Amino acid sequence: MPGGKPTKADVLSMAEARAMVCYLRDNGDLRGAALVALASGYGLRVGDAVSLTWRAVLDDAGGIRATVNFTEEKTGSKRIVHTFPFVGRTLREWADAQGMPDLDAPIVPVSTVTGWRIVKRTAEAMGKRGNISPHSLRKAFCTFAYEQTHDPVLTCDVTGHANPANLMAYIGRERQVVEDVWTSMMKAERKLEKWHGKKGAAIATVRA
């Protein structure tokens, strides 16, 4: 929570994050929809989501940029992210609703505390249980990236994480990845055992 100890937010899927965007938009809260779209679609921390300006996402013709450049407030790291269609549509609707937005103004002009409240209240209204917060939306992005790469190092490059082990723990996949490796090793070892059986070779027994 803001101002308190870090909490372990539950991981949302990208489908669940998009469902939150749709829920907010359908209930007339385009500002909230934009916040959720930014956090989940660009993998932003709530502080970065509420400070990102229109200049970062709108091109000279007023269209939504295909790629967005920004610097993370917490780490100072520079990132380049691509705009998913659902993010572009949400930002377009929000921009059109405001007429001609000030390019130097935040896209979502709220505090980080209000950002937290928007996400948590939306999750509650949708009947989602557990510890859902803006971190859950960033985790949705990180999980989605990992599901496409299955490579912690490459996923770090996409999400801005510095440490692959920390990333895997962040999205709750560390234990599962280890178990998947053991499952793969067991399958591979059974093939070796089968090969030895066909050849009639003895399998060595390792004694303690």
N, C-alpha and C positions, 0 to 999 in steps of 0.2 A: 504493500500500500504506500501511497505518497507520504513521505515523512516518517515511515516506520521501517521495520525490518523487511528485507526482500522476501517475497512469498513465492512459492512454487505454483505458478499458474498452470491449470490444466491445458493440455494441447488440444487445439481445435483442428479439424481438417479444413482444407481450403473450401470444400463444399459447404461446411457449416459457416465459415466466415462469409461466404457469398450470400448464404441464406439470411444472415444478419443484415447485410447491405440491402437486400430486397425487402426485408421486413421494415426497416427504417424508411426506405423510399416509399413503400406502399402506404405507410402511415404518415406520410407528409414531412418526415424529418430528413430533408436532404443534407443538412449540415452533419447530422449523425452518420448518415450513409457515407458521406465523403470521408469522415474520420475513419470509419471501419475499413473503407476501400483503400485508403492510404496505408493504414497500418498493416493490413493483410496482403494487399497487392504489391506493395513496395518493401514489405518487411521492415517497417519503421517502428522504433520505440515511440511511446506516446509523446515524449518531449519533442522528437523530430517531426512527428505527424502534425502537431498543433503549431509548429513554427515554420513549416514549409510554406513558401509564398507562391502566389499565382505565377510570378515570373518564372519559377522553376518548371512549371508544367505547361504553360501556354507559350506557343511560338509567336513570331511577329505578326502572323495573320490571325491570331486568336484561336488557333487550333490546339488540340492537346498533343504535346510532344510524344513521339514514339519512345524516346529514351529521356531519362531525367538524371541530372547530376546533383548531388548534394553531399554535404559533409556531416558526418554523425557528430552530434553534440557531445556524447559521452566519450567517444574514443578519438575524435578528430580525424577519423578515417574518411577518405573520399570514396564514394560509391557511384556506380552508374547502373541504373535499373531500367528495365523495359516496362512499358505500360501495357498491362493486360487489357483486353477489350472491356471487361466489366468495370475496371477502374476508369478508363477513358469515358465510358458512357455516364458513369456516376458524376465525374468531375464536370462533364459537359452540362448535365442537367443542373448541377449546383451553380455553375457559372452563369448559365442562361437565366436562372431564377433571380440572380442578383443584377442582371443587366450588364453593365460593364464593370467588372471588379477591378479594384486598385491592384496593379501588378505587384506592388511591394507589400500588400496586406497578406496576412496568413490566410490560407485556404479555409482552415477551420479556426476561427478566432475565439478559442476558449483556452482556459488554463489546463494544465496537466491533470489537476484534480477533477475538473469538470469532465475531461476526456475519460478518466477512469469511471466516473459515475455514469456517463452515457453508455459505455460498454457493459458495465455490470447491470444496469437497469434494463438494458435491451436483452441481455441473456436471461434475466429473471422473467421478463415479460414473455419470452419465447419458451419458457419452461425448461431452460437448460440448468442442470444441476452441476454442482462442483465449484471450483475456484476459477471462474472465468473473468479475465481482466484483459487490458490491452496487450499484456505479454502473450496471452493466448493467441492473439491475432498475428503477432510477429512469429510465434511458434508455428502457426498455420503455414506461413510463407516458407519458413525454414524446413518444415516437414515436407511440404510440396516440392521444394527444390531437391531435397535428398531422395524423394521417391522417384525423381527423374534421373538422377545421377548414380545413386547407390555408391557414391564416392564422397567420403567426408571431407577430403582435401578440396575437391572441386566445389563442393557445396559451401565450404567456408569462403571461397572466392566469390560466390554468388551472393551470399548472405552477409558478408562483412565480418564473420567471426574469425578470430585469430588462431584458435586452437581446435583442431578436429575432435579431440576427446571431449572438450567442453561443449562443443556443438552437439555431439551425440547424446550427452547427458541432458542438455538443454531441451532436446525434443523427445527425450525418453526412449531412445532407440539403442542405447549403449548395451544393455543386457541382451536385447533381442539379437543384435548383430553378433555378439559373442556366441549365442546359442545357434544362430544360423551357420556360423563357421563350424561349430562342432557337428551339426547335422550334415553339412557338406563333407566333413572329414570322415564321418562314419560311413556315408555312402561310398566315398572313394576307397575306404579301407575294405569294405565288403567286396568291391570289384577286384581288389588285389587278392583277397582270400579266395574268391571264385577262380581267379586265374591260377593261383597256386594249386587249387584242387584239381583243375583240369590237367595241369602239368605233372601232378603227382608229387609235387615238392612238399617237403615238410615245413610247417610253419614254426619258426623258432619261438620258444617260450622264454620270456624274460623273467628271471627269478630275482626276487628281492635280496 
